[in-house]
Amino acid sequence: MAKLALIYGMRLLPADEIEAVEDAEISLRNGNKAHVSMHLIEGGEDQIRKQLMQSLDAFFEFYPEL
């Protein structure tokens, strides 16, 4: 299996101040571009933690070969 890289970013902001969330662009060594969909989770600390962990678990379910 190839060595993998998980790309992520997090930032906490007041929910009512967010106008838009856009994809992030990744430059690959072969000259191609890849995109990472950014996700928005709103709520209190406990809600955000729970939903984030569920999202992480679901992410790895997309790649059962890992």
C-alpha positions as CSV (number, residue, x, y, z in Angstrom):
1,M,0.0,0.0,0.0
2,A,1.2,3.5,-0.8
3,K,2.0,6.0,1.9
4,L,-1.0,8.2,2.4
5,A,-1.4,11.9,3.3
6,L,-4.5,13.2,5.0
7,I,-5.1,16.9,4.2
8,Y,-7.3,18.9,6.5
9,G,-7.8,22.3,8.1
10,M,-9.9,23.6,11.0
11,R,-10.9,27.0,12.2
12,L,-13.5,28.0,14.7
13,L,-15.5,31.1,13.9
14,P,-18.8,32.5,15.0
15,A,-21.4,30.7,12.8
16,D,-23.3,33.9,12.0
17,E,-20.2,35.6,10.5
18,I,-19.6,32.9,7.8
19,E,-20.8,34.0,4.3
20,A,-19.3,31.2,2.1
21,V,-17.0,28.2,2.3
22,E,-15.0,27.3,-0.8
23,D,-12.9,24.3,-1.9
24,A,-9.2,24.3,-1.3
25,E,-6.8,23.5,-4.1
26,I,-3.9,21.2,-3.9
27,S,-0.9,21.2,-6.4
28,L,0.4,17.8,-7.2
29,R,4.0,17.0,-8.2
30,N,2.9,15.9,-11.6
31,G,1.5,19.3,-12.3
32,N,-2.2,18.3,-11.8
33,K,-4.5,20.0,-9.3
34,A,-6.8,18.3,-6.8
35,H,-9.5,19.8,-4.8
36,V,-10.6,19.3,-1.2
37,S,-14.2,20.0,-0.3
38,M,-14.5,22.1,2.8
39,H,-17.2,21.2,5.3
40,L,-19.1,23.3,7.8
41,I,-20.2,21.9,11.2
42,E,-22.2,24.2,13.4
43,G,-23.3,23.8,17.0
44,G,-21.8,23.8,20.5
45,E,-18.5,22.1,21.4
46,D,-20.0,18.7,22.1
47,Q,-22.1,18.8,18.9
48,I,-19.1,19.7,16.8
49,R,-16.9,17.1,18.4
50,K,-19.5,14.3,17.9
51,Q,-20.2,15.3,14.3
52,L,-16.5,15.6,13.5
53,M,-15.7,12.1,14.8
54,Q,-18.7,10.7,12.8
55,S,-17.4,12.4,9.7
56,L,-13.9,11.0,10.2
57,D,-15.2,7.5,10.7
58,A,-17.4,7.8,7.6
59,F,-14.4,9.1,5.6
60,F,-12.4,5.9,6.2
61,E,-15.5,3.8,5.3
62,F,-15.1,5.2,1.8
63,Y,-11.7,3.6,1.6
64,P,-12.1,0.0,3.0
65,E,-8.9,-1.1,1.4
66,L,-7.0,1.0,4.0
